[in-house]
């Protein structure tokens, strides 16, 4: 019984690794499922994708659609055409999609139109913010999903309100956390750790890529200024997303950011050891240190040992919750409310003026210790595969 596992962007890679590991373990024990790993090529740069496959032990994809970059519509169309062609040539019994990227939605649509049922890992997640492309992807995917694998009671409740029958919902936990816990002992400092004299608890980590925060140069500059001032002289490690790098290079007089741009998908793959390690200071904010996007083991080493993380990413709020690291989220909504109600995350909003008071609370020690949500225990992949064996055989 062949199932397709769809991966298209970096967050997907962390989510599929535990499922693949559990499928392979079950296959050795005589389990009935076989899988075909389909990489859509939505994130095609080896610096951003290749290192994740290498470090997380994910096998080379069986199929790479190589769709590359483009607008939302262009990527969606290219993925649907490529995946439809694959299914027409070699059908599978089920399409397993994860997360909320364009590949998730596009492959779900293509599969259902050919009568291939869909299972969605992280089904039911909602932010309520329709300005986020990811929210549209979630809503469309869940509207045509057969089986839902959920991370929290919040997600379960969202699906029930949408009229999803209970027997189609499997509360399994969080595969992102499976990956984190499996690799905790392997986390390693990036090459610039000693070069910059970094010490645990004596720096912040920041990631920014949401359009509301980075697309307007004036907004981004105000955000950076507030972070630089509120950090009280501590270094702020800033792995620069390619989207953000373009704005910084164009508006803040920084020329060396060309090394942070995505290479062609036809470029030779780069190993982890070949990743750029040099840090670059922002001229107007000397405690903000820009570095290239980091591989998984290096990035989470930085997060684990940081005083706090400032981000507009959803997935990072899950990792900081499990690691017990304070997290300041520069968004007005979150699709992962458990990281706020249970974990160490706080929604600060997109107004840079709110950053100062939040950082004051952090430095004053007035930050919740947080806890770990139910079933975020490292065994989610096993629970998903056990459920899949039942539904695929029906």
C-alpha positions as YAML, in Angstrom:
chain: A
units: angstrom
residues:
- id: 1
  name: UNK
  ca: [0.00, 0.00, 0.00]
- id: 2
  name: UNK
  ca: [1.83, 3.07, -1.32]
- id: 3
  name: UNK
  ca: [1.30, 6.51, 0.19]
- id: 4
  name: UNK
  ca: [2.78, 9.80, -0.97]
- id: 5
  name: UNK
  ca: [4.48, 12.09, 1.54]
- id: 6
  name: UNK
  ca: [4.59, 15.67, 0.27]
- id: 7
  name: UNK
  ca: [7.36, 18.10, 1.20]
- id: 8
  name: UNK
  ca: [7.95, 21.45, -0.37]
- id: 9
  name: UNK
  ca: [9.44, 23.90, 2.11]
- id: 10
  name: UNK
  ca: [11.75, 23.85, 5.11]
- id: 11
  name: UNK
  ca: [9.03, 23.55, 7.77]
- id: 12
  name: UNK
  ca: [7.78, 20.43, 5.99]
- id: 13
  name: UNK
  ca: [11.13, 18.69, 6.27]
- id: 14
  name: UNK
  ca: [11.10, 18.83, 10.06]
- id: 15
  name: UNK
  ca: [7.54, 17.50, 10.11]
- id: 16
  name: UNK
  ca: [8.00, 14.55, 7.75]
- id: 17
  name: UNK
  ca: [11.22, 13.20, 9.29]
- id: 18
  name: UNK
  ca: [9.51, 11.44, 12.26]
- id: 19
  name: UNK
  ca: [6.80, 10.01, 9.99]
- id: 20
  name: UNK
  ca: [9.39, 8.56, 7.63]
- id: 21
  name: UNK
  ca: [11.35, 7.16, 10.56]
- id: 22
  name: UNK
  ca: [8.21, 5.48, 11.95]
- id: 23
  name: UNK
  ca: [7.19, 4.12, 8.54]
- id: 24
  name: UNK
  ca: [10.61, 2.57, 8.03]
- id: 25
  name: UNK
  ca: [10.57, 1.02, 11.49]
- id: 26
  name: UNK
  ca: [7.14, -0.48, 10.84]
- id: 27
  name: UNK
  ca: [8.25, -1.78, 7.43]
- id: 28
  name: UNK
  ca: [11.06, -3.71, 9.10]
- id: 29
  name: UNK
  ca: [8.47, -5.19, 11.46]
- id: 30
  name: UNK
  ca: [6.21, -6.17, 8.56]
- id: 31
  name: UNK
  ca: [4.00, -3.10, 8.41]
- id: 32
  name: UNK
  ca: [1.88, -2.79, 5.25]
- id: 33
  name: UNK
  ca: [2.67, 0.77, 4.20]
- id: 34
  name: UNK
  ca: [5.29, 1.94, 1.74]
- id: 35
  name: UNK
  ca: [5.95, 5.56, 0.96]
- id: 36
  name: UNK
  ca: [7.03, 7.74, -1.93]
- id: 37
  name: UNK
  ca: [8.67, 11.02, -0.92]
- id: 38
  name: UNK
  ca: [7.62, 13.82, -3.25]
- id: 39
  name: UNK
  ca: [9.61, 17.06, -3.04]
- id: 40
  name: UNK
  ca: [7.76, 19.78, -4.93]
- id: 41
  name: UNK
  ca: [10.81, 22.04, -5.08]
- id: 42
  name: UNK
  ca: [8.92, 24.99, -3.60]
- id: 43
  name: UNK
  ca: [12.08, 25.78, -1.59]
- id: 44
  name: UNK
  ca: [14.79, 24.72, -3.98]
- id: 45
  name: UNK
  ca: [17.99, 26.31, -2.66]
- id: 46
  name: UNK
  ca: [20.43, 23.75, -1.30]
- id: 47
  name: UNK
  ca: [21.53, 26.20, 1.42]
- id: 48
  name: UNK
  ca: [17.97, 26.30, 2.73]
- id: 49
  name: UNK
  ca: [16.78, 22.77, 1.95]
- id: 50
  name: UNK
  ca: [19.70, 20.43, 1.38]
- id: 51
  name: UNK
  ca: [21.16, 20.83, 4.86]
- id: 52
  name: UNK
  ca: [17.84, 19.89, 6.47]
- id: 53
  name: UNK
  ca: [17.70, 16.60, 4.54]
- id: 54
  name: UNK
  ca: [21.32, 15.88, 5.46]
- id: 55
  name: UNK
  ca: [21.03, 16.68, 9.16]
- id: 56
  name: UNK
  ca: [17.62, 15.11, 9.79]
- id: 57
  name: UNK
  ca: [18.43, 11.86, 8.01]
- id: 58
  name: UNK
  ca: [15.67, 12.27, 5.41]
- id: 59
  name: UNK
  ca: [16.26, 10.11, 2.33]
- id: 60
  name: UNK
  ca: [16.63, 11.65, -1.08]
- id: 61
  name: UNK
  ca: [13.20, 12.34, -2.60]
- id: 62
  name: UNK
  ca: [11.80, 9.68, -4.90]
- id: 63
  name: UNK
  ca: [10.37, 12.49, -7.02]
- id: 64
  name: UNK
  ca: [11.31, 16.17, -7.29]
- id: 65
  name: UNK
  ca: [8.84, 18.33, -9.18]
- id: 66
  name: UNK
  ca: [11.37, 21.22, -9.27]
- id: 67
  name: UNK
  ca: [8.73, 23.94, -9.48]
- id: 68
  name: UNK
  ca: [11.09, 26.69, -8.27]
- id: 69
  name: UNK
  ca: [10.04, 30.22, -7.43]
- id: 70
  name: UNK
  ca: [7.11, 32.28, -8.68]
- id: 71
  name: UNK
  ca: [3.97, 34.00, -7.51]
- id: 72
  name: UNK
  ca: [1.48, 32.19, -5.29]
- id: 73
  name: UNK
  ca: [-0.62, 31.30, -8.32]
- id: 74
  name: UNK
  ca: [2.35, 30.26, -10.44]
- id: 75
  name: UNK
  ca: [3.70, 27.93, -7.76]
- id: 76
  name: UNK
  ca: [0.27, 26.47, -7.03]
- id: 77
  name: UNK
  ca: [-0.35, 25.76, -10.70]
- id: 78
  name: UNK
  ca: [3.08, 24.24, -11.32]
- id: 79
  name: UNK
  ca: [2.79, 21.95, -8.29]
- id: 80
  name: UNK
  ca: [-0.70, 20.80, -9.27]
- id: 81
  name: UNK
  ca: [0.36, 20.04, -12.84]
- id: 82
  name: UNK
  ca: [3.48, 18.17, -11.73]
- id: 83
  name: UNK
  ca: [1.77, 16.13, -9.02]
- id: 84
  name: UNK
  ca: [-1.23, 15.33, -11.22]
- id: 85
  name: UNK
  ca: [1.13, 13.97, -13.87]
- id: 86
  name: UNK
  ca: [2.84, 11.79, -11.25]
- id: 87
  name: UNK
  ca: [-0.47, 10.37, -9.98]
- id: 88
  name: UNK
  ca: [-1.68, 9.66, -13.52]
- id: 89
  name: UNK
  ca: [1.52, 7.78, -14.27]
- id: 90
  name: UNK
  ca: [1.82, 6.00, -10.91]
- id: 91
  name: UNK
  ca: [-1.17, 6.32, -8.54]
- id: 92
  name: UNK
  ca: [-0.83, 6.07, -4.77]
- id: 93
  name: UNK
  ca: [-3.37, 5.01, -2.14]
- id: 94
  name: UNK
  ca: [-3.19, 8.22, -0.12]
- id: 95
  name: UNK
  ca: [-1.62, 11.69, -0.22]
- id: 96
  name: UNK
  ca: [-0.14, 12.79, 3.11]
- id: 97
  name: UNK
  ca: [0.42, 16.55, 3.34]
- id: 98
  name: UNK
  ca: [1.91, 18.45, 6.26]
- id: 99
  name: UNK
  ca: [1.70, 22.03, 7.51]
- id: 100
  name: UNK
  ca: [0.36, 24.97, 5.56]
- id: 101
  name: UNK
  ca: [2.64, 25.86, 2.66]
- id: 102
  name: UNK
  ca: [1.58, 26.18, -0.98]
- id: 103
  name: UNK
  ca: [2.63, 22.58, -1.68]
- id: 104
  name: UNK
  ca: [0.24, 21.35, 1.03]
- id: 105
  name: UNK
  ca: [-2.80, 22.91, -0.61]
- id: 106
  name: UNK
  ca: [-1.81, 22.26, -4.22]
- id: 107
  name: UNK
  ca: [-1.11, 18.55, -3.78]
- id: 108
  name: UNK
  ca: [-4.29, 18.05, -1.74]
- id: 109
  name: UNK
  ca: [-6.35, 19.54, -4.58]
- id: 110
  name: UNK
  ca: [-4.62, 17.51, -7.28]
- id: 111
  name: UNK
  ca: [-5.01, 14.28, -5.28]
- id: 112
  name: UNK
  ca: [-8.69, 14.72, -4.49]
- id: 113
  name: UNK
  ca: [-9.54, 15.52, -8.12]
- id: 114
  name: UNK
  ca: [-8.08, 12.14, -9.05]
- id: 115
  name: UNK
  ca: [-9.89, 10.30, -6.26]
- id: 116
  name: UNK
  ca: [-6.84, 9.90, -4.01]
- id: 117
  name: UNK
  ca: [-7.79, 10.54, -0.36]
- id: 118
  name: UNK
  ca: [-5.86, 13.15, 1.64]
- id: 119
  name: UNK
  ca: [-4.49, 13.07, 5.18]
- id: 120
  name: UNK
  ca: [-3.36, 16.37, 6.72]
- id: 121
  name: UNK
  ca: [-0.74, 16.52, 9.46]
- id: 122
  name: UNK
  ca: [-1.38, 19.68, 11.52]
- id: 123
  name: UNK
  ca: [-5.00, 19.79, 10.41]
- id: 124
  name: UNK
  ca: [-7.34, 22.21, 12.16]
- id: 125
  name: UNK
  ca: [-4.78, 24.93, 12.90]
- id: 126
  name: UNK
  ca: [-6.24, 28.42, 12.46]
- id: 127
  name: UNK
  ca: [-5.06, 31.99, 13.04]
- id: 128
  name: UNK
  ca: [-8.22, 33.70, 11.77]
- id: 129
  name: UNK
  ca: [-6.02, 36.07, 9.74]
- id: 130
  name: UNK
  ca: [-6.94, 35.83, 6.06]
- id: 131
  name: UNK
  ca: [-4.10, 38.17, 5.09]
- id: 132
  name: UNK
  ca: [-1.70, 35.26, 5.70]
- id: 133
  name: UNK
  ca: [-1.29, 33.00, 2.65]
- id: 134
  name: UNK
  ca: [-0.80, 30.11, 5.06]
- id: 135
  name: UNK
  ca: [-4.27, 30.60, 6.52]
- id: 136
  name: UNK
  ca: [-5.84, 30.28, 3.07]
- id: 137
  name: UNK
  ca: [-3.77, 27.15, 2.49]
- id: 138
  name: UNK
  ca: [-4.99, 25.65, 5.78]
- id: 139
  name: UNK
  ca: [-8.64, 26.38, 5.10]
- id: 140
  name: UNK
  ca: [-8.62, 25.05, 1.55]
- id: 141
  name: UNK
  ca: [-6.66, 21.93, 2.52]
- id: 142
  name: UNK
  ca: [-8.89, 21.09, 5.47]
- id: 143
  name: UNK
  ca: [-12.04, 21.58, 3.38]
- id: 144
  name: UNK
  ca: [-11.00, 18.61, 1.20]
- id: 145
  name: UNK
  ca: [-9.14, 16.47, 3.75]
- id: 146
  name: UNK
  ca: [-10.31, 12.97, 4.66]
- id: 147
  name: UNK
  ca: [-8.17, 12.36, 7.75]
- id: 148
  name: UNK
  ca: [-6.84, 14.94, 10.19]
- id: 149
  name: UNK
  ca: [-3.79, 14.52, 12.42]
- id: 150
  name: UNK
  ca: [-3.89, 17.29, 15.02]
- id: 151
  name: UNK
  ca: [-1.43, 18.92, 17.41]
- id: 152
  name: UNK
  ca: [-3.73, 20.35, 20.10]
- id: 153
  name: UNK
  ca: [-7.20, 20.61, 21.58]
- id: 154
  name: UNK
  ca: [-7.50, 24.00, 19.88]
- id: 155
  name: UNK
  ca: [-7.14, 22.35, 16.48]
- id: 156
  name: UNK
  ca: [-9.61, 19.63, 17.42]
- id: 157
  name: UNK
  ca: [-12.17, 22.24, 18.45]
- id: 158
  name: UNK
  ca: [-11.70, 24.16, 15.18]
- id: 159
  name: UNK
  ca: [-12.44, 21.02, 13.18]
- id: 160
  name: UNK
  ca: [-15.49, 20.11, 15.25]
- id: 161
  name: UNK
  ca: [-16.92, 23.60, 14.75]
- id: 162
  name: UNK
  ca: [-16.42, 23.11, 11.00]
- id: 163
  name: UNK
  ca: [-18.53, 19.94, 11.17]
- id: 164
  name: UNK
  ca: [-15.76, 17.34, 10.86]
- id: 165
  name: UNK
  ca: [-16.84, 13.96, 12.21]
- id: 166
  name: UNK
  ca: [-14.98, 12.78, 15.30]
- id: 167
  name: UNK
  ca: [-13.81, 9.55, 13.67]
- id: 168
  name: UNK
  ca: [-11.85, 11.57, 11.08]
- id: 169
  name: UNK
  ca: [-9.83, 13.42, 13.74]
- id: 170
  name: UNK
  ca: [-6.72, 11.85, 15.27]
- id: 171
  name: UNK
  ca: [-5.16, 13.83, 18.12]
- id: 172
  name: UNK
  ca: [-1.54, 12.70, 17.80]
- id: 173
  name: UNK
  ca: [0.73, 15.53, 18.96]
- id: 174
  name: UNK
  ca: [3.40, 17.50, 17.14]
- id: 175
  name: UNK
  ca: [5.93, 16.02, 14.69]
- id: 176
  name: UNK
  ca: [8.04, 19.21, 14.91]
- id: 177
  name: UNK
  ca: [8.65, 18.29, 18.54]
- id: 178
  name: UNK
  ca: [9.46, 14.69, 17.63]
- id: 179
  name: UNK
  ca: [12.28, 16.05, 15.48]
- id: 180
  name: UNK
  ca: [13.47, 18.49, 18.14]
- id: 181
  name: UNK
  ca: [13.60, 15.87, 20.89]
- id: 182
  name: UNK
  ca: [15.27, 13.31, 18.61]
- id: 183
  name: UNK
  ca: [18.12, 15.72, 17.84]
- id: 184
  name: UNK
  ca: [18.59, 17.56, 21.15]
- id: 185
  name: UNK
  ca: [21.82, 15.73, 21.86]
- id: 186
  name: UNK
  ca: [23.15, 16.53, 18.38]
- id: 187
  name: UNK
  ca: [22.64, 20.29, 18.41]
- id: 188
  name: UNK
  ca: [25.87, 22.07, 17.61]
- id: 189
  name: UNK
  ca: [27.11, 25.66, 17.67]
- id: 190
  name: UNK
  ca: [27.43, 27.44, 14.33]
- id: 191
  name: UNK
  ca: [30.86, 28.35, 13.01]
- id: 192
  name: UNK
  ca: [30.59, 31.92, 14.24]
- id: 193
  name: UNK
  ca: [29.90, 30.95, 17.90]
- id: 194
  name: UNK
  ca: [33.50, 31.25, 19.07]
- id: 195
  name: UNK
  ca: [34.36, 33.93, 16.56]
- id: 196
  name: UNK
  ca: [31.72, 36.24, 18.09]
- id: 197
  name: UNK
  ca: [32.43, 35.18, 21.67]
- id: 198
  name: UNK
  ca: [28.82, 34.13, 22.28]
- id: 199
  name: UNK
  ca: [27.81, 32.83, 25.69]
- id: 200
  name: UNK
  ca: [24.65, 30.98, 26.70]
- id: 201
  name: UNK
  ca: [21.94, 33.32, 27.96]
- id: 202
  name: UNK
  ca: [23.85, 36.41, 26.80]
- id: 203
  name: UNK
  ca: [22.32, 36.98, 23.36]
- id: 204
  name: UNK
  ca: [18.94, 37.05, 21.58]
- id: 205
  name: UNK
  ca: [17.85, 35.30, 18.39]
- id: 206
  name: UNK
  ca: [15.60, 37.05, 15.89]
- id: 207
  name: UNK
  ca: [13.80, 35.90, 12.73]
- id: 208
  name: UNK
  ca: [11.64, 38.13, 10.55]
- id: 209
  name: UNK
  ca: [9.98, 37.29, 7.24]
- id: 210
  name: UNK
  ca: [6.24, 38.15, 7.37]
- id: 211
  name: UNK
  ca: [5.23, 40.74, 4.75]
- id: 212
  name: UNK
  ca: [3.65, 42.99, 7.41]
- id: 213
  name: UNK
  ca: [7.02, 43.23, 9.19]
- id: 214
  name: UNK
  ca: [9.56, 43.32, 6.38]
- id: 215
  name: UNK
  ca: [8.10, 44.43, 3.06]
- id: 216
  name: UNK
  ca: [7.94, 48.12, 3.97]
- id: 217
  name: UNK
  ca: [11.43, 49.45, 4.60]
- id: 218
  name: UNK
  ca: [10.26, 52.08, 7.13]
- id: 219
  name: UNK
  ca: [8.40, 49.47, 9.18]
- id: 220
  name: UNK
  ca: [11.35, 47.08, 9.15]
- id: 221
  name: UNK
  ca: [13.77, 49.82, 10.17]
- id: 222
  name: UNK
  ca: [11.53, 50.85, 13.10]
- id: 223
  name: UNK
  ca: [11.30, 47.22, 14.17]
- id: 224
  name: UNK
  ca: [15.06, 46.74, 14.03]
- id: 225
  name: UNK
  ca: [15.63, 49.98, 15.95]
- id: 226
  name: UNK
  ca: [13.25, 48.89, 18.72]
- id: 227
  name: UNK
  ca: [14.89, 45.48, 18.98]
- id: 228
  name: UNK
  ca: [18.42, 46.91, 19.01]
- id: 229
  name: UNK
  ca: [17.51, 49.39, 21.75]
- id: 230
  name: UNK
  ca: [15.50, 46.93, 23.84]
- id: 231
  name: UNK
  ca: [18.24, 44.28, 23.80]
- id: 232
  name: UNK
  ca: [20.26, 46.38, 26.29]
- id: 233
  name: UNK
  ca: [23.53, 45.87, 24.46]
- id: 234
  name: UNK
  ca: [23.23, 42.11, 24.07]
- id: 235
  name: UNK
  ca: [24.02, 40.70, 20.62]
- id: 236
  name: UNK
  ca: [20.97, 39.88, 18.51]
- id: 237
  name: UNK
  ca: [21.64, 36.96, 16.13]
- id: 238
  name: UNK
  ca: [19.63, 37.54, 12.98]
- id: 239
  name: UNK
  ca: [19.52, 34.69, 10.40]
- id: 240
  name: UNK
  ca: [18.29, 36.71, 7.45]
- id: 241
  name: UNK
  ca: [15.48, 35.28, 5.35]
- id: 242
  name: UNK
  ca: [16.00, 35.97, 1.62]
- id: 243
  name: UNK
  ca: [12.82, 38.08, 1.53]
- id: 244
  name: UNK
  ca: [14.11, 40.26, 4.35]
- id: 245
  name: UNK
  ca: [17.61, 40.42, 2.89]
- id: 246
  name: UNK
  ca: [16.33, 42.07, -0.27]
- id: 247
  name: UNK
  ca: [14.70, 44.88, 1.69]
- id: 248
  name: UNK
  ca: [17.75, 45.42, 3.90]
- id: 249
  name: UNK
  ca: [20.14, 45.44, 0.97]
- id: 250
  name: UNK
  ca: [17.98, 47.92, -0.94]
- id: 251
  name: UNK
  ca: [17.27, 50.36, 1.87]
- id: 252
  name: UNK
  ca: [19.82, 50.15, 4.68]
- id: 253
  name: UNK
  ca: [22.98, 50.51, 2.62]
- id: 254
  name: UNK
  ca: [24.19, 46.96, 3.19]
- id: 255
  name: UNK
  ca: [25.93, 45.50, 0.15]
- id: 256
  name: UNK
  ca: [27.23, 42.12, 1.28]
- id: 257
  name: UNK
  ca: [23.79, 40.53, 1.60]
- id: 258
  name: UNK
  ca: [24.05, 39.04, -1.88]
- id: 259
  name: UNK
  ca: [25.49, 35.91, -0.28]
- id: 260
  name: UNK
  ca: [22.17, 35.41, 1.51]
- id: 261
  name: UNK
  ca: [20.12, 35.25, -1.69]
- id: 262
  name: UNK
  ca: [18.83, 31.88, -2.89]
- id: 263
  name: UNK
  ca: [20.97, 30.17, -5.48]
- id: 264
  name: UNK
  ca: [19.47, 28.56, -8.55]
- id: 265
  name: UNK
  ca: [17.85, 25.20, -7.97]
- id: 266
  name: UNK
  ca: [20.35, 23.89, -10.50]
- id: 267
  name: UNK
  ca: [23.29, 24.92, -8.32]
- id: 268
  name: UNK
  ca: [25.43, 22.16, -6.89]
- id: 269
  name: UNK
  ca: [24.22, 21.10, -3.41]
- id: 270
  name: UNK
  ca: [26.13, 22.52, -0.49]
- id: 271
  name: UNK
  ca: [27.00, 20.50, 2.55]
- id: 272
  name: UNK
  ca: [26.52, 21.80, 6.06]
- id: 273
  name: UNK
  ca: [30.25, 22.41, 6.42]
- id: 274
  name: UNK
  ca: [30.18, 24.68, 3.37]
- id: 275
  name: UNK
  ca: [27.54, 27.01, 4.85]
- id: 276
  name: UNK
  ca: [28.60, 30.62, 5.19]
- id: 277
  name: UNK
  ca: [29.52, 31.39, 8.80]
- id: 278
  name: UNK
  ca: [30.51, 35.05, 8.68]
- id: 279
  name: UNK
  ca: [28.39, 37.56, 10.60]
- id: 280
  name: UNK
  ca: [27.72, 41.07, 9.37]
- id: 281
  name: UNK
  ca: [26.75, 44.04, 11.52]
- id: 282
  name: UNK
  ca: [23.95, 46.36, 10.48]
- id: 283
  name: UNK
  ca: [25.61, 49.80, 10.27]
- id: 284
  name: UNK
  ca: [22.92, 51.64, 12.24]
- id: 285
  name: UNK
  ca: [22.34, 48.84, 14.76]
- id: 286
  name: UNK
  ca: [25.74, 47.40, 15.69]
- id: 287
  name: UNK
  ca: [24.39, 44.83, 18.15]
- id: 288
  name: UNK
  ca: [22.29, 43.18, 15.42]
- id: 289
  name: UNK
  ca: [24.42, 40.51, 13.74]
- id: 290
  name: UNK
  ca: [23.15, 39.27, 10.39]
- id: 291
  name: UNK
  ca: [24.02, 35.71, 9.44]
- id: 292
  name: UNK
  ca: [22.93, 33.36, 6.69]
- id: 293
  name: UNK
  ca: [19.91, 31.11, 7.37]
- id: 294
  name: UNK
  ca: [21.25, 28.32, 9.54]
- id: 295
  name: UNK
  ca: [20.94, 24.54, 9.22]
- id: 296
  name: UNK
  ca: [18.62, 22.81, 11.68]
- id: 297
  name: UNK
  ca: [21.16, 21.69, 14.28]
- id: 298
  name: UNK
  ca: [22.91, 25.06, 14.41]
- id: 299
  name: UNK
  ca: [19.76, 27.14, 14.50]
- id: 300
  name: UNK
  ca: [18.19, 25.20, 17.35]
- id: 301
  name: UNK
  ca: [21.47, 25.30, 19.26]
- id: 302
  name: UNK
  ca: [21.22, 29.09, 19.08]
- id: 303
  name: UNK
  ca: [17.58, 28.98, 20.19]
- id: 304
  name: UNK
  ca: [18.20, 26.58, 23.06]
- id: 305
  name: UNK
  ca: [20.93, 28.76, 24.57]
- id: 306
  name: UNK
  ca: [19.38, 32.17, 23.85]
- id: 307
  name: UNK
  ca: [18.08, 34.52, 26.51]
- id: 308
  name: UNK
  ca: [14.99, 34.90, 24.32]
- id: 309
  name: UNK
  ca: [13.76, 34.63, 20.73]
- id: 310
  name: UNK
  ca: [12.03, 37.39, 18.79]
- id: 311
  name: UNK
  ca: [10.16, 36.04, 15.77]
- id: 312
  name: UNK
  ca: [7.18, 36.24, 13.45]
- id: 313
  name: UNK
  ca: [7.31, 32.49, 12.72]
- id: 314
  name: UNK
  ca: [4.75, 30.07, 14.06]
- id: 315
  name: UNK
  ca: [6.88, 26.93, 14.17]
- id: 316
  name: UNK
  ca: [9.64, 28.52, 16.22]
- id: 317
  name: UNK
  ca: [7.12, 29.30, 18.97]
- id: 318
  name: UNK
  ca: [6.55, 25.55, 19.33]
- id: 319
  name: UNK
  ca: [10.26, 24.82, 19.70]
- id: 320
  name: UNK
  ca: [10.82, 27.62, 22.23]
- id: 321
  name: UNK
  ca: [7.87, 26.31, 24.24]
- id: 322
  name: UNK
  ca: [9.44, 22.86, 24.57]
- id: 323
  name: UNK
  ca: [12.91, 24.30, 25.22]
- id: 324
  name: UNK
  ca: [11.55, 26.68, 27.87]
- id: 325
  name: UNK
  ca: [12.97, 29.75, 26.10]
- id: 326
  name: UNK
  ca: [11.00, 33.05, 26.27]
- id: 327
  name: UNK
  ca: [9.55, 33.95, 22.88]
- id: 328
  name: UNK
  ca: [8.25, 37.33, 21.69]
- id: 329
  name: UNK
  ca: [6.07, 36.94, 18.60]
- id: 330
  name: UNK
  ca: [5.72, 39.99, 16.37]
- id: 331
  name: UNK
  ca: [2.22, 39.17, 15.17]
- id: 332
  name: UNK
  ca: [-1.32, 40.05, 16.21]
- id: 333
  name: UNK
  ca: [-2.63, 36.49, 15.88]
- id: 334
  name: UNK
  ca: [-1.27, 32.98, 16.16]
- id: 335
  name: UNK
  ca: [-2.43, 29.65, 14.79]
- id: 336
  name: UNK
  ca: [-0.68, 28.00, 17.75]
- id: 337
  name: UNK
  ca: [-2.48, 29.47, 20.79]
- id: 338
  name: UNK
  ca: [-1.24, 26.64, 23.00]
- id: 339
  name: UNK
  ca: [2.22, 28.20, 22.86]
- id: 340
  name: UNK
  ca: [0.71, 31.26, 24.57]
- id: 341
  name: UNK
  ca: [-1.75, 29.64, 26.97]
- id: 342
  name: UNK
  ca: [0.60, 26.81, 28.00]
- id: 343
  name: UNK
  ca: [4.05, 27.67, 26.67]
- id: 344
  name: UNK
  ca: [6.58, 30.50, 26.82]
- id: 345
  name: UNK
  ca: [5.27, 32.58, 23.92]
- id: 346
  name: UNK
  ca: [3.72, 36.05, 24.06]
- id: 347
  name: UNK
  ca: [2.00, 37.88, 21.20]
- id: 348
  name: UNK
  ca: [3.56, 41.33, 21.06]
- id: 349
  name: UNK
  ca: [1.89, 42.56, 17.87]
- id: 350
  name: UNK
  ca: [3.38, 44.36, 14.89]
- id: 351
  name: UNK
  ca: [3.72, 47.79, 16.51]
- id: 352
  name: UNK
  ca: [7.45, 48.34, 17.24]
- id: 353
  name: UNK
  ca: [6.49, 50.55, 20.21]
- id: 354
  name: UNK
  ca: [5.28, 47.44, 22.07]
- id: 355
  name: UNK
  ca: [8.67, 45.76, 21.92]
- id: 356
  name: UNK
  ca: [10.35, 47.94, 24.53]
- id: 357
  name: UNK
  ca: [7.91, 47.15, 27.37]
- id: 358
  name: UNK
  ca: [7.96, 43.45, 26.48]
- id: 359
  name: UNK
  ca: [11.76, 43.35, 26.58]
- id: 360
  name: UNK
  ca: [11.69, 45.23, 29.89]
- id: 361
  name: UNK
  ca: [9.55, 42.42, 31.32]
- id: 362
  name: UNK
  ca: [11.99, 39.87, 29.96]
- id: 363
  name: UNK
  ca: [15.03, 41.51, 31.53]
- id: 364
  name: UNK
  ca: [13.14, 41.99, 34.79]
- id: 365
  name: UNK
  ca: [12.56, 38.24, 34.95]
- id: 366
  name: UNK
  ca: [8.80, 38.69, 34.61]
- id: 367
  name: UNK
  ca: [8.22, 35.99, 32.02]
- id: 368
  name: UNK
  ca: [6.09, 32.82, 32.34]
- id: 369
  name: UNK
  ca: [8.05, 29.61, 32.75]
- id: 370
  name: UNK
  ca: [5.48, 27.76, 30.66]
- id: 371
  name: UNK
  ca: [4.83, 24.06, 30.21]
- id: 372
  name: UNK
  ca: [4.63, 21.49, 27.41]
- id: 373
  name: UNK
  ca: [1.28, 20.81, 25.68]
- id: 374
  name: UNK
  ca: [-0.21, 17.28, 25.81]
- id: 375
  name: UNK
  ca: [1.29, 14.64, 23.49]
- id: 376
  name: UNK
  ca: [4.27, 16.81, 22.55]
- id: 377
  name: UNK
  ca: [6.36, 13.87, 23.72]
- id: 378
  name: UNK
  ca: [8.40, 12.68, 20.74]
- id: 379
  name: UNK
  ca: [6.09, 9.84, 19.68]
- id: 380
  name: UNK
  ca: [3.77, 11.61, 17.27]
- id: 381
  name: UNK
  ca: [5.22, 9.96, 14.17]
- id: 382
  name: UNK
  ca: [4.47, 6.52, 15.61]
- id: 383
  name: UNK
  ca: [0.88, 7.49, 16.38]
- id: 384
  name: UNK
  ca: [0.38, 8.86, 12.86]
- id: 385
  name: UNK
  ca: [1.67, 5.68, 11.21]
- id: 386
  name: UNK
  ca: [-0.49, 3.49, 13.44]
- id: 387
  name: UNK
  ca: [-3.56, 5.49, 12.41]
- id: 388
  name: UNK
  ca: [-2.54, 5.47, 8.73]
- id: 389
  name: UNK
  ca: [-2.32, 1.69, 8.69]
- id: 390
  name: UNK
  ca: [-5.95, 1.60, 9.71]
- id: 391
  name: UNK
  ca: [-7.37, 4.22, 7.36]
- id: 392
  name: UNK
  ca: [-5.44, 3.20, 4.24]
- id: 393
  name: UNK
  ca: [-6.62, -0.41, 4.60]
- id: 394
  name: UNK
  ca: [-10.32, 0.60, 4.61]
...
